[in-house]
Amino acid sequence: MRKNIIAGNWKMHTSLREGVALASALDKKIQKHEGNIEAGVIIAPPLTHLSLIKQVIKEERICLAAQNCSSEIKGAYTGEVSAKMLKSFGVNAVIIGHSERREYFNETDEILTKKVNLVLENDMKPIFCCGENLGQREEGTHFGVIKSQIQNALFHLPANDFSKLIIAYEPIWAIGTGVTASSEQAQEMHAFIRNVLKEKYGKEIAENISILYGGSMKPANAKELLAQTDVDGGLIGGASLDADDFFEIIKFA
Ligand code: 13P
């Protein structure tokens, strides 16, 4: 059965010292917590922090993810970091296709396909993001947009590779805006996504994939969102920068 996952995307926030303190505070909270933590916990700090943070967290409590990787294997690509490099210092998952990367760094479906392939080839988990903008939601094309984002970047994968993915639905209009999708809107889209996966890969794979919601999730709204049948966790930006808030959300999942 699929697992609930709470993932923190720190984006371009925290100095190295602040990042290490945040990761270590979170690790301690999980370690000291007396009840059961059901959810898998992932954090995606900035690239510069990954190798040091790896040393202050325990892999059995927190999985380390990167926010991006190169679409190329290696070579003369100044400033890029390859999937193989990430793997070499203990990263286990990579966020691919975040709307900020699609929008500000012109990442196309074709580029995302290459990245997903490289992440899988290097034995890491892609956390694949999809999401519509406000205009698309208002004109009612959001289901089609999400379906094509998933089809175009992922449907070349064989079933055994596809089953290693985590999907994150992040409506762009809810990211960093304080406006959350209602639990009905989230459930409706997550059920739609699961159905798209079912049509291509069958019921068993679709039922076992974790589909996370992202967009202004915080302790005040997480419980209701996470209670939805097809919402299997969250990809959290702002609230993941506060160990107390992030841990509150982890406890709901
Ligand atoms: P916020 O939680 O800050 O809205 O960000 C969501 C997000 O983009 C996570 O990837």
Residues whose N, C-alpha, C, O or C-beta is under 5 A from the ligand:
A	BS01	13P	N9 A174 I175 G176 T177 G214 G215 S216 M217 L235 I236 G237 G238 A239
